Amino acid sequence: VHIITRFLESPAAQQAKDPLPRWMAETGFAAGYLLKRCDLIPDHVADIGLSDDALILQRVVRRNQSELISG
C-alpha cells in the first residue's frame, strides 16, 4: 500500500497522459479495489474479508515492481 501511495503522489503519475501504461492502470485498479468495502469478498466478513484485497495488491505489486520503485 505504501508503494502504491508513493507512486500515485509521484510526478510520473501526475504527468501521465492517456492511454495509461498497463502498470499505471493496474496500480489504480488495485488502489480502488483496496478501498472498496464491498468487493468479491466483502471486507466485513471475518477472517477472509481482506484476503482478496491482499491477493490483488500483492499480484499487482509483483507484476509491476520495477516500474513502481523507479516511479
N, C-alpha and C positions, 0 to 999 in steps of 0.2 A: 504494500500500500504506500509506503514511504517513497519507493522508487517512482511509482505512478504519479503520486502527488508532485514530486520534484519535477518530473517530466512535464506535466500539464502546466506548471508555472514557468517552464524554461522558455528562452527566446525562440527556440526551434518550434515549439508548439504555438506560440503566439504569432509567429510569422507564417504558419502553414497555409497553403493555398489548396483549393480543391482541384483535382481529386486528392484526397488524403492518401498518403502512403499506407500500405497494409498495416504496418506496425503501429501507426498512429491511430488508425481506425480500431484496431483490436484493443489498444490501450484505453481508448474512450469507451468502448463497449464494456470492458472489464470494470472500469470505474463506475459506469452507470449500473451495471448488474450488481456490483457490491453494495451500492446504496439503495437498491430496491428492496423493500420489505417482503413483497410477495413475488417470488420468482418460482423456479422449478420446484424447489423445496422451500416453503416459506420459512423465514428466519426465526419465527417464534416457535417452531417445532423443536422441542427439547432434544439436545444431544446431536441432532443431524441438520438442523436448520441452516447453519452457516457452512456446512460441508461443501455444498455445490458452489457457493461463492468462493471458497478457498481453492477448490479444484480449478475453477475457471481462471482465477487470478494467477495461480501457480503456472498453469499452462501458457497463459499469455506472456507472463514474465520470462518463462523458459524459452519460448519461441522467439522472443524479441529482446533478449537480454543485452546484446551488443548495442542495439540502437537506443535502448533506454538508458544505458550507462553513459554512452557518448553524447546523448542529447542534453 
